Amino acid sequence: MPLVTVDLPRDLYREKHEQISTGIHQAQIDALGIPADDKFQIFTPYDPEDPTPRFNTDRPAQVIVGLTMVHRHTITEKQELYKQILLQLGRIGIDPSDVHIPLTENDYHDWYAGSL
């Protein structure tokens, strides 16, 4: 069950967060074979006009799709996941060059999910 955090411009959140959520989830199903009901996402909208620089780039409206998951997938599977996320987001008009996907892996003992 990957935990997905999405930082994105507030206007994009208002307009397309449901489509983004569905696309990222579908990418995980297609690339990693996760169950369809295994959806854990947190969205954090931000204002690109905020005077505090978020990104050191000339493209201030970045979409960050952070993934935290158990270390069990191959490099090929992770690369397929990146590809599928970019394809899904591209279908709804998000430029792949505006997307960053940091992935953090840990082990099963690093998670608590409601029972010991």
C-alpha positions in Angstrom: 0.0 0.0 0.0 2.0 3.0 -1.2 1.3 6.3 0.6 1.0 9.0 -2.0 1.5 12.7 -1.2 0.8 15.2 -4.0 1.9 18.8 -3.7 0.4 20.9 -6.5 -0.7 24.4 -7.4 -4.0 25.4 -5.7 -5.8 26.1 -9.0 -4.8 22.7 -10.4 -6.1 21.1 -7.2 -9.4 22.8 -7.5 -9.8 21.9 -11.2 -8.4 18.4 -11.5 -7.6 16.8 -8.1 -10.1 14.0 -8.7 -8.7 13.2 -12.1 -5.1 13.4 -10.7 -6.1 11.1 -7.9 -7.7 8.6 -10.2 -4.7 8.7 -12.6 -2.1 8.1 -10.0 -4.1 5.3 -8.5 -4.6 3.7 -11.9 -0.8 4.0 -12.6 -0.1 2.0 -9.4 -2.6 -0.7 -10.3 -1.1 -1.0 -13.8 2.6 -0.9 -12.8 2.6 -2.4 -9.4 -0.5 -4.6 -9.4 -1.9 -3.0 -6.2 -5.5 -3.8 -5.3 -8.1 -1.4 -6.6 -9.3 -0.6 -3.1 -5.7 0.1 -1.8 -5.8 3.9 -2.1 -3.9 6.2 0.3 -3.4 9.7 -0.9 -2.8 13.1 0.7 -3.1 16.3 -1.4 -1.4 19.5 -0.4 -2.3 22.5 -2.6 0.1 25.5 -2.6 0.0 29.0 -4.1 2.7 29.4 -6.9 2.6 33.1 -6.3 3.8 32.7 -2.7 6.8 34.9 -2.3 8.7 32.1 -0.6 10.4 30.2 -3.4 9.4 26.6 -3.4 11.4 25.5 -6.4 14.6 26.8 -7.9 13.3 26.7 -11.4 11.6 28.9 -14.1 8.6 26.6 -13.9 7.0 27.5 -10.6 3.8 25.3 -11.0 5.4 21.9 -10.2 3.5 18.8 -9.3 5.3 16.6 -6.8 4.1 13.1 -6.5 5.8 11.6 -3.4 5.6 7.9 -2.9 6.5 6.0 0.3 6.3 2.3 0.0 7.7 -1.0 1.2 10.9 -2.0 -0.6 9.8 -4.9 -2.7 9.5 -3.7 -6.3 12.1 -4.1 -9.0 13.8 -1.1 -10.7 11.9 -2.1 -13.8 8.5 -1.9 -11.9 9.4 1.5 -10.4 10.4 2.8 -13.8 7.1 1.5 -15.2 5.3 3.3 -12.4 7.0 6.6 -13.2 6.0 6.1 -16.9 2.4 5.3 -16.0 2.0 8.3 -13.7 3.4 10.6 -16.4 1.0 9.0 -19.0 -2.0 9.4 -16.8 -1.2 13.0 -15.8 -0.4 13.8 -19.4 -3.9 12.7 -20.5 -5.4 15.4 -18.3 -3.1 18.1 -19.6 -0.2 18.1 -17.1 3.2 18.6 -18.8 5.5 15.7 -17.7 8.3 18.3 -17.3 6.3 19.8 -14.5 6.1 16.5 -12.6 8.6 15.2 -10.1 8.3 11.8 -8.5 10.5 11.2 -5.4 10.2 7.6 -4.1 11.1 6.5 -0.6 11.3 2.9 0.4 11.3 1.2 3.7 10.6 -2.2 5.2 7.4 -3.7 6.6 8.4 -3.1 10.2 8.5 0.6 9.4 4.7 0.8 9.0 1.9 0.8 11.5 -1.5 0.3 9.8 -4.1 -0.2 12.6 -2.9 -3.4 14.3 0.2 -4.8 15.8 
